[in-house]
Amino acid sequence: MEVIYEDNHIIVVNKTCREIVQGDKTGDLPLSEMLKNWLKEKYQKPGNVFVGVTHRLDRPVSGVVIFAKTSKALSRLNEMFRTGAVRKTYWAIVKNRPPRDEDELVNWLVRDEKRNKSFVYDTERSGAKKVVLRYKLIANSNNYYLLAIDLKTGRHHQIRSQLAKIGCPIKGDLKYGFDRSNKGGGISLHARSAEFIHPVSRKLIRIVAPVPDDNLWKALSSGLYVED
């Protein structure tokens, strides 16, 4: 577990693709509980430790996850995520070059809960929700392309399904059309940064998560010609 920011009200972790944010049917220890144990030991707290979940990342996705250390911060952060007041930037490695080096994707998404998968369409239909993101090509190797993604809406598997729709499934994402899995079982989607007004101090906070410890990630990130 890698803690990358902490103050009296919030704590931020750079999640790996092996970790879960909250408990699920796997029974694996979630980050929320890991943090409670970590804080209890670090500060030698005798009683219970408060850690509130403010948002989630899919298990195979890495990067910034923000937790609240106080109930005041939790309620305010929950509202900020609900209203889109937290700006999140993701990085994704894809196999195919996108049709344009920079574009805004506007689609309609339908979630299939039984299959835990989302389907994206060009036109509105019953039960669909509008989804919007902007992407920009920021680096490439001979075989892969690194995209920076500004997420305008936050829907189930939105980035994964929208990129697959334009012929750019994320590396390792078998569910959305990539041809083979990544070592370790994750996908090459990384919550790179989060920017927001601190829920208590009201100061501007910008947190950047280092990329995964992987040769391809390191090579692409070191070859950036635009920093975001």
Disulfide bonds with the S-S distance in Angstrom:
none
